[in-house]
Amino acid sequence: MASRAAGVTEFPRTALDLHRSRTSSLGKVTAKRAIRVLGLGGSLRSGSQSERALRIALSGAEEAGAVTTAVTGEALRLPFYDAGVSERGELAVRLVDAVRESDGVIVVSPGYHGALSGLVKNALDYVEDLREDSRPYLHGRAVGLIAVAHGWQAAVTTLNQMRTIAHALRGWPTPLGGAVNSAEVKFDEAGGASEERTERNLRLIGRQVAEFGLAQRAAGFGDPTHG
Ligand SMILES: Cc1cc2nc3c(=O)[nH]c(=O)nc-3n(C[C@H](O)[C@H](O)[C@H](O)COP(=O)(O)O)c2cc1C
């Protein structure tokens, strides 16, 4: 993952990004460039468990051949989305551009009072700025969704809300969603989880996002502007 300022990364613009040929469960797929998967979410808290869950899911996407980038932490400290103004700050522009360039997205939120956090919802509100795009909102993109809460109830209700939002944004929620109970599972700094099954599921969500992108492209439905 390429990194810039805290919490802000961009998709790599290297040779790796071009003319890839790889094998997935969909068979041999020759792509003009790697599938791009954007990770979005987490909390502002140092050592955010939800951000760590996101990193694991992104590594699953990378294992499936995707290049990834993430908008997390301070990069999500955006003004409340205002549909009445057209000017956007630097962070908002980067976020919207990262969504625009993506072939698939993984969104992770902590459960706050049984719902997704305001920080993550506000970031998702900025997807409204893609309404006039050739691929409006999350059109044609798989959306991996992961909720991390200190109990099952909020983990599940938050995941359900995120699915509803992904549908509203015209995205395709992956078959597997992540409901993580942070009272039972801990994510470490090194990118691991205390429970192997959780780690496996998060990686699988990332893989499903990348593979949907490959399938879309194989069917001729990829981003026409990205070749
Ligand atoms: C404002 C706030 C509200 C929360 N509400 C809930 C809740 O309703 N149910 C729950 O299980 N956990 C709740 N939690 C706990 C978080 O979901 C949990 O600690 C999560 O792992 C935090 O993610 P983070 O480490 O990425 O910040 C809340 C935490 C905060 C700060």
The ligand as a MOL file (V3000), in Angstrom:
LIG
                    3D

  0  0  0     0  0            999 V3000
M  V30 BEGIN CTAB
M  V30 COUNTS 31 33 0 0 0
M  V30 BEGIN ATOM
M  V30 1 C -19.2450 6.6040 21.3260 0
M  V30 2 C -19.1380 5.0990 21.3790 0
M  V30 3 C -20.2800 4.3300 21.3210 0
M  V30 4 C -20.2000 2.9530 21.3760 0
M  V30 5 N -21.3580 2.2290 21.3020 0
M  V30 6 C -21.2950 0.8760 21.3220 0
M  V30 7 C -22.4810 0.1090 21.2610 0
M  V30 8 O -23.5880 0.6110 21.1840 0
M  V30 9 N -22.3690 -1.2330 21.3100 0
M  V30 10 C -21.1500 -1.8560 21.3620 0
M  V30 11 O -21.1020 -3.0810 21.3680 0
M  V30 12 N -19.9970 -1.1360 21.4120 0
M  V30 13 C -20.0510 0.2010 21.4010 0
M  V30 14 N -18.8940 0.9400 21.4550 0
M  V30 15 C -17.6100 0.2450 21.4770 0
M  V30 16 C -16.9480 0.2020 20.1090 0
M  V30 17 O -17.8240 -0.2250 19.1030 0
M  V30 18 C -15.7700 -0.7700 20.1480 0
M  V30 19 O -14.9110 -0.4660 21.2090 0
M  V30 20 C -15.0050 -0.7630 18.8260 0
M  V30 21 O -14.1200 -1.8350 18.8400 0
M  V30 22 C -14.2510 0.5250 18.6810 0
M  V30 23 O -13.5740 0.5330 17.4510 0
M  V30 24 P -12.2000 1.3000 17.2890 0
M  V30 25 O -11.1850 0.5540 18.1030 0
M  V30 26 O -11.9220 1.2270 15.8200 0
M  V30 27 O -12.3630 2.6890 17.7670 0
M  V30 28 C -18.9490 2.3120 21.4530 0
M  V30 29 C -17.7950 3.1070 21.5140 0
M  V30 30 C -17.8890 4.4770 21.4910 0
M  V30 31 C -16.6200 5.2990 21.5530 0
M  V30 END ATOM
M  V30 BEGIN BOND
M  V30 1 1 1 2
M  V30 2 1 2 3
M  V30 3 2 2 30
M  V30 4 2 3 4
M  V30 5 1 4 5
M  V30 6 1 4 28
M  V30 7 2 5 6
M  V30 8 1 6 7
M  V30 9 1 6 13
M  V30 10 2 7 8
M  V30 11 1 7 9
M  V30 12 1 9 10
M  V30 13 2 10 11
M  V30 14 1 10 12
M  V30 15 2 12 13
M  V30 16 1 13 14
M  V30 17 1 14 15
M  V30 18 1 14 28
M  V30 19 1 15 16
M  V30 20 1 16 17
M  V30 21 1 16 18
M  V30 22 1 18 19
M  V30 23 1 18 20
M  V30 24 1 20 21
M  V30 25 1 20 22
M  V30 26 1 22 23
M  V30 27 1 23 24
M  V30 28 2 24 25
M  V30 29 1 24 26
M  V30 30 1 24 27
M  V30 31 2 28 29
M  V30 32 1 29 30
M  V30 33 1 30 31
M  V30 END BOND
M  V30 END CTAB
M  END
